Every structure is written in structure tokens, then in C-alpha cells.
Amino acid sequence: MTASSGKARRTSPWAALAYVLVLLMTLYAFAINVITFATNDYRSIVLQAVGLAGLAVLLVFVIWRRVPAAARIMLVLCVLANLYTLFDAGGRRLPELQVEPAAVQAIAAAHAYIRERGSDPLGAEWSARHMPDGTWSVMAWHIVYPNNSGSSRFVPGGHTFYTVSGDGKVLEVTEGR
């Protein structure tokens, strides 16, 4: 209640909607950061978490004076979770997700290997990891259902591992099981 009017101040519907959006964006960004922690491959997803966390923090500053005091406690918790996401994902994980030129060369070598044997290298999704012995482990997930989205584009065992040497030669090919 305000001292001058004696009435309780109502929260506008736009502030309430923004409050709910902040809560959802915080939850989503925090979950993305925690879930993808084990898999550092997904740069676009981590960028999405950083973007949502930053947008949620900005939105908190816009609606701060328009929400009741009880809601501000939750907004403080949201800001803390978003700052954690920004510093953890943006400051620590994104620099680790940079693509190395050697990884691109290893994928290109596996690409050429497939083309030489008459297959379609474009119907695959690629990733490469540097191994301790200096070789590259290149994995190709073969896209069986290109019109589907997510993991439903692939079939179990529909992948192939290529061991590529540092100079770009395919040393070993292991089919998925």
C-alpha cells in the first residue's frame, strides 16, 4: 500500500509477462549450460544459453520497479543464475569450443576418402577430436532421414569413425554397430 492513496499498487500485465519470461529464460539458459557441460561440442547451443542469460538480465533491469517486492527476490535469484551462466558458458566454455584448423583438415581428409570410394559425404554430420597419439578421430553420422529434425535423422549404428593421421591420411575406418 502506498501512503498517499491507501490502495495496493497493481502489477501491469506486461510486467507480469516479462517476469514469467525472465523466469523461463533463466531456467532454460541455466539448464542448457548444465546439460551441455558434459558435451562441449555444441557451440551454437552454448551461444544460445549466453544470449538468453544476457537478455534475461537486461529484462530484469527493465521490469525491476514494475514488480512487487516479493517478485524482486526471485528476480535477484534469476540474475545470480544468469550471471553464473554468462561467466561459466561465456567466459570458460566458449573459448574451448573454437574450431581448430587441423580438425577441419582431418574432416576434409575423411571427406575425400569417402568421395574416392563413390559415397556421398554430404549426407553426414561430422565431428573431430584430437587424440593423445597425435591422430584425429573423425566421426561421421550418416543422415538417413534428412527431413526429420534432431536425432531422428539418424539410425542407431549409422556412424563411421575415421582415424586420420596428422598429415591427412586415413589410417583406419571403423563402422558403427
C-alpha positions in Angstrom: 0.0 0.0 0.0 1.2 3.4 -0.7 1.0 6.1 1.9 -0.8 8.7 -0.2 -3.6 6.7 -1.8 -4.3 3.8 0.6 -4.6 1.3 -2.4 -2.3 -1.5 -3.3 -0.3 -1.0 -6.5 -1.2 -3.5 -9.2 1.4 -5.0 -11.5 0.7 -4.4 -15.1 0.1 -7.4 -17.4 3.2 -6.6 -19.4 5.4 -6.6 -16.3 3.9 -9.9 -15.2 4.5 -11.4 -18.7 8.1 -10.1 -18.6 8.5 -11.6 -15.2 7.4 -15.0 -16.4 9.7 -14.7 -19.5 12.7 -13.9 -17.2 11.9 -17.0 -15.1 11.6 -19.2 -18.2 14.7 -17.8 -20.0 16.7 -18.2 -16.8 15.6 -21.8 -16.3 16.3 -22.6 -20.0 19.7 -20.9 -20.1 20.8 -22.5 -16.9 19.6 -25.9 -18.0 21.4 -25.6 -21.3 24.6 -24.7 -19.6 24.4 -27.5 -17.1 23.2 -30.2 -19.5 25.7 -29.4 -22.2 28.6 -29.3 -19.7 29.4 -32.9 -20.4 29.3 -32.4 -24.2 31.4 -29.4 -25.2 30.7 -29.9 -28.9 27.6 -27.8 -29.2 28.8 -24.2 -29.7 25.5 -22.9 -31.1 23.6 -24.2 -28.0 26.1 -22.6 -25.6 25.8 -19.4 -27.6 22.1 -19.6 -27.2 22.4 -20.1 -23.4 24.7 -17.0 -23.2 22.3 -14.9 -25.3 19.3 -15.9 -23.2 21.1 -15.3 -20.0 22.1 -11.8 -21.1 18.7 -11.0 -22.4 17.1 -12.1 -19.1 19.5 -9.9 -17.1 18.6 -6.9 -19.3 14.9 -7.6 -18.9 15.2 -7.7 -15.1 16.6 -4.2 -15.2 13.6 -3.1 -17.3 10.9 -4.6 -15.1 12.6 -4.1 -11.7 10.4 -1.2 -10.5 7.3 -2.6 -12.0 7.1 -5.9 -10.0 6.2 -6.3 -6.3 8.9 -6.7 -3.7 8.2 -10.5 -3.3 8.9 -10.9 -7.0 12.1 -9.0 -6.8 13.6 -11.7 -4.5 13.0 -14.2 -7.3 14.5 -11.8 -9.8 17.7 -11.5 -7.7 18.0 -15.3 -7.8 17.4 -15.2 -11.6 20.1 -12.6 -12.0 22.6 -14.7 -10.0 21.8 -17.8 -12.1 22.1 -15.8 -15.3 25.4 -14.3 -14.2 26.7 -17.7 -13.4 25.6 -18.9 -16.9 27.3 -15.9 -18.5 30.6 -16.3 -16.8 30.7 -20.1 -16.9 29.4 -20.6 -20.5 30.6 -17.3 -22.0 33.9 -16.9 -20.2 35.1 -20.5 -19.8 33.4 -22.8 -22.3 33.1 -20.7 -25.4 36.9 -20.3 -25.8 37.2 -24.1 -25.5 34.7 -24.6 -28.4 36.8 -22.8 -31.1 37.3 -24.9 -34.2 40.9 -25.8 -34.9 42.1 -25.7 -38.5 43.7 -29.1 -38.0 40.2 -30.5 -37.2 38.8 -29.1 -40.4 41.7 -30.7 -42.3 41.1 -34.0 -40.7 37.4 -33.9 -41.6 38.3 -32.9 -45.2 40.6 -35.9 -45.4 37.8 -38.2 -44.3 35.5 -36.4 -46.8 37.9 -37.1 -49.6 38.3 -40.7 -48.5 34.5 -41.2 -48.8 34.4 -39.4 -52.2 37.2 -41.6 -53.6 35.1 -44.7 -52.8 31.9 -43.3 -54.5 29.8 -42.4 -51.5 28.0 -39.2 -50.6 29.9 -37.3 -47.9 27.3 -34.5 -47.9 24.8 -36.9 -46.3 26.6 -36.9 -43.0 27.2 -34.7 -39.9 30.9 -34.5 -38.9 32.9 -34.0 -35.7 36.6 -34.4 -35.0 38.6 -35.0 -31.7 42.3 -34.8 -31.3 43.7 -38.0 -29.8 46.8 -38.1 -27.4 48.8 -40.0 -30.0 48.6 -37.1 -32.5 45.9 -38.6 -34.7 42.4 -37.3 -35.2 39.3 -39.4 -34.6 36.7 -38.2 -37.1 33.1 -39.3 -36.7 30.5 -39.1 -39.5 26.9 -39.6 -38.5 25.1 -40.7 -41.7 21.9 -38.8 -42.2 19.2 -41.4 -43.2 16.1 -39.2 -42.8 17.1 -35.7 -43.8 13.6 -34.3 -43.5 13.4 -35.1 -39.8 14.9 -32.9 -37.1 17.3 -33.7 -34.3 18.5 -37.2 -33.6 15.6 -38.8 -35.6 17.6 -38.0 -38.7 20.0 -40.9 -37.8 19.7 -44.6 -37.1 21.4 -46.5 -34.3 24.8 -47.6 -35.6 24.6 -45.2 -38.5 28.0 -43.7 -37.9 31.6 -44.3 -39.0 34.9 -43.5 -37.2 37.9 -42.5 -39.3 41.3 -42.3 -37.7 43.2 -39.6 -39.6 47.0 -39.0 -39.2 48.5 -35.6 -38.7 49.4 -35.3 -42.3 45.8 -36.1 -43.6 45.9 -39.7 -44.4 43.1 -42.0 -43.3 44.7 -44.8 -41.3 41.6 -46.8 -40.1 37.9 -47.0 -40.7 35.5 -48.4 -38.1 31.9 -48.8 -39.0 29.2 -48.2 -36.3 27.4 -51.1 -34.6 
